[in-house]
């Protein structure tokens, strides 16, 4: 059972989330033979104020 936790800065639309879920599940099916119904994806939308790279905050 694949489990994917994707973190992104900012908000995504429902359509974007649906496309991301399709692409991830398609890839796991093609590459690893994992059934789509067995793939779980959690998308965490993180406020830029809570996201940093080194000393640089994105918020």
C-alpha positions as CSV (number, residue, x, y, z in Angstrom):
1,X,0.0,0.0,0.0
2,X,1.8,3.2,-1.2
3,X,1.4,6.2,1.1
4,X,2.5,9.6,-0.3
5,X,2.6,12.8,1.8
6,X,3.0,15.8,-0.4
7,X,3.7,19.2,1.2
8,X,3.2,22.4,-0.9
9,X,3.4,26.1,-0.1
10,X,0.1,27.7,-0.6
11,X,-3.3,26.5,-1.7
12,X,-4.2,24.2,-4.6
13,X,-7.6,24.0,-6.3
14,X,-9.7,20.9,-6.2
15,X,-8.8,20.3,-9.9
16,X,-5.1,20.6,-9.2
17,X,-5.4,18.1,-6.4
18,X,-7.3,15.7,-8.5
19,X,-4.7,15.9,-11.3
20,X,-1.9,15.4,-8.8
21,X,-3.6,12.3,-7.4
22,X,-4.1,10.9,-10.9
23,X,-0.5,11.5,-11.9
24,X,0.9,9.9,-8.7
25,X,-1.4,6.9,-8.9
26,X,-0.7,6.4,-12.6
27,X,3.0,6.5,-12.0
28,X,2.9,4.0,-9.2
29,X,0.8,1.7,-11.4
30,X,3.2,1.9,-14.3
31,X,6.5,1.8,-12.5
32,X,5.7,-0.4,-9.4
33,X,2.6,-2.3,-10.4
34,X,0.6,-0.8,-7.5
35,X,-3.1,-0.7,-7.9
36,X,-4.6,2.8,-7.9
37,X,-7.2,1.9,-5.3
38,X,-4.3,0.9,-2.9
39,X,-2.5,4.3,-3.2
40,X,-3.1,6.9,-0.6
41,X,-2.1,10.5,-1.0
42,X,-2.2,13.3,1.6
43,X,-1.6,16.9,0.4
44,X,-0.5,19.3,3.1
45,X,-1.0,22.9,2.1
46,X,1.5,24.9,4.2
47,X,1.3,28.6,4.7
48,X,4.5,30.3,3.4
49,X,5.1,31.8,6.8
50,X,5.8,28.2,8.1
51,X,8.1,27.2,5.2
52,X,11.8,28.0,5.0
53,X,14.9,27.0,3.1
54,X,18.0,27.7,5.1
55,X,17.5,31.2,6.5
56,X,15.0,32.2,3.8
57,X,11.3,32.1,4.7
58,X,8.8,31.9,1.8
59,X,6.0,33.8,3.6
